[in-house]
Each structure stands twice: as C-alpha cells, then as structure tokens.
Amino acid sequence: MNKKIRPFRFMECAVLPLATGISAQTLRELRSAVSGIPDSSIYYHFWGRMIRPHISESEFNNDFASWVNNSIKDIKLAEVLSAINPDRFQKLNEIRVILENILDKRLENEDFLSWKKADRDFYFISCKKLMFETSCEASLPEELPSAVKKASRQSFFYHFIDGRRRSPECKDDFTQWLEQFPDETQEARKKIQKIDPYLFSLEELKEQIASLLEESFGKGGENTDV
C-alpha cells in the first residue's frame, strides 16, 4: 500500500544581517578575527551575497575575496579565496579552517601587502535566518516546475541552497521531496544533485532548476498559489 504523499510547501526566508563589532584593516587582523567570529558570519560572507541587494556584480565568489582584491589589492590571494567552494563542506567550521590555512600561508611571506592597511575596513557580519510559511505548494512532480518559477528568490534560496546545508546528505529540499516518487523522479534528482550552486547566481540557478523540472515532468498544473 502506498504511503500518503506529503505536499511540498514553500517557505519564505529572510537573512537578517547582524553587526558583530569586529573589523579588520590588514590581512593579519583578518586572520586573527576569522578564528573568533560566529559560524553565522562565515555563512553570511559566503552565501549572503546571493540574496542581498547588489550595487554591482563581483567577479569573486565571497566577501573575503572581494575585500582582499578591492581594498588590499592582493589579486592572487583574492583568487585563492574565491576558489573556496563552501558547498563542498558540511560544517561551517571546516570553511573557517580553510580560510585560516590560506591566510596563514599568505602571511608567511612577510611582505608589504601582509601589513598594508586596507582602503576600506572589512566589517564582519553575522546573520539570523527567519522562515515564514507561504500558501504556495505542489502535490505532484508535474506541479513543481510552475511552483519553483513563482517562488521568490529568498524562498528558492532557502529550499535549494540552505536545504543542502540542513541535510546530512547535502540534499536540497526539492530532491528530498521528489524521493517520494522514486521511479519517475530518479533521473531528475540525479541531475539536480550534479548542479554546483556556487558557480551561478541565484537567478541562474532558479532558471536551471525550473527548466530541468519542466524537461522532466512538463510544465504541469497552475493550481499553486503564491
């Protein structure tokens, strides 16, 4: 007997920035501060860029790399920091250790840039996530593409990006929900899991997932409400 299928209910998400009172003017100060900041600050400076307003796009993938490039003018170090892919680490403290190791290695050079004062201080920001229920839901795989398209950027972020961090198996919420339909969704789940969320903007990811779901299940019904 088939078990009852639970609908996919979309949640709205807000990431509230919180001042830590910690800042850095030099690479040495940055390295010292990284060891003591809360995990939520690591989260914010790697993932927060996806859902906060942008004045201009950056070629670097996290706030640390952007600051090192723009304010310290250490392009090589910025490139190394930008290469850190947080999606490969289940625990935020693992990312902290990577940051510490990279900065330690850089500071071994004892050159001018390791002591140079930045053009602009780096202000460490922590964050708090707030979740809210919405009326948007999908009951069948065919309804999911339309629902994903209608979802806000913040909602998509919560289910696709944050979902991987919340799952011990690093599975996003869409993939976990589709597991209720094991045979018909197997290929779609494999394709979703192969997408690296850190290589694209949130809008690009949303479009990719919606297109992938449409290819797998069709455009589906329009009976989802936002």
Secondary structure, DSSP 4 states (H G I P E B T S, - for coil): -PPPPPPEEEEEEEEEEEEEEEEESSHHHHHHHHTTS-HHHHHHHHHGGGTS--SS--SSSSHHHHHIIIII--HHHHHHHHT--GGG-SSHHHHHHHHHHHHHHHHTT--HHHHPPPSS-EEEEEEEEEEEEEEEEESSGGGHHHHHHHS-HHHHIIIIIIHHHH-TT---HHHHHHTTSHHHHHHHHHHHHH--TTSS-HHHHHHHHHHHHHHHH-S--S----
